Amino acid sequence: MEGNSKKTNEALQAALASRSLRFFRAGRGSAKGRTGPEDTGRFAENLMVLQECALLLGEKLDMNAVSHAICYEGEETAGFCFDPNSNSQDPDVAGGLVNRRMPMREFIGAVRDYIGS
């Protein structure tokens, strides 16, 4: 188990050093990522807040839901997109974290590419 933990820690360190987007998938109460449990937990926390905001915004605009959302906190960008290939009654989401401010269009495009891969 320690070897796998070291591998994910190395993946996180490499992503942070290169300031590259770290991708995650979430659905049915759990999140999965390749950069370790702490990083996945950070994504899950951001996801819960963003989904709540998206639902409130969707209700305010008389829409069912907002299909994607991102936020900036300091130099970090976090966000998600609903996976259009998942069950619309209980959709999965994909999203990411990156340790730099990333333009929204570029971020959402990268997450959508990840969903399609």
C-alpha positions, -999 to 999 in steps of 0.1 A, spaced: 0 0 0 29 24 8 42 21 -28 8 32 -42 7 62 -17 42 72 -28 32 70 -64 1 92 -59 22 117 -39 47 118 -68 18 124 -92 6 153 -71 40 168 -67 46 165 -105 12 182 -112 19 209 -88 54 215 -101 41 217 -137 10 236 -127 -11 212 -147 -47 204 -142 -55 174 -120 -87 156 -130 -113 139 -109 -146 121 -113 -175 121 -88 -208 105 -84 -231 87 -60 -213 102 -30 -177 95 -38 -149 111 -57 -119 95 -75 -86 110 -86 -51 100 -93 -32 124 -70 -40 109 -36 -68 111 -10 -59 145 3 -61 161 -31 -93 142 -39 -108 154 -6 -99 190 -16 -117 185 -49 -147 169 -32 -150 199 -8 -149 224 -37 -173 203 -56 -199 203 -28 -197 241 -26 -198 247 -63 -228 223 -68 -247 240 -41 -241 274 -58 -249 260 -92 -283 246 -79 -291 279 -62 -282 299 -94 -302 275 -115 -333 279 -93 -329 317 -93 -327 318 -131 -356 293 -135 -333 267 -149 -331 231 -138 -294 232 -131 -262 248 -142 -241 225 -163 -207 237 -151 -191 260 -126 -156 271 -116 -142 292 -88 -109 310 -82 -94 311 -47 -61 329 -47 -40 313 -74 -60 281 -75 -88 273 -100 -114 246 -92 -145 235 -111 -167 208 -126 -189 199 -155 -218 174 -154 -210 144 -175 -237 144 -203 -232 106 -208 -243 98 -173 -279 93 -159 -296 127 -159 -315 118 -127 -283 111 -108 -255 126 -130 -218 120 -126 -195 150 -127 -159 155 -138 -138 183 -127 -104 195 -117 -80 215 -96 -50 235 -107 -26 257 -88 -29 287 -111 -56 310 -124 -68 294 -155 -93 311 -180 -128 296 -176 -131 286 -213 -97 268 -212 -106 250 -179 -141 239 -190 -127 228 -224 -100 206 -207 -126 190 -184 -149 183 -213 -120 167 -232 -113 146 -201 -150 135 -200 -147 125 -237 -115 105 -232 
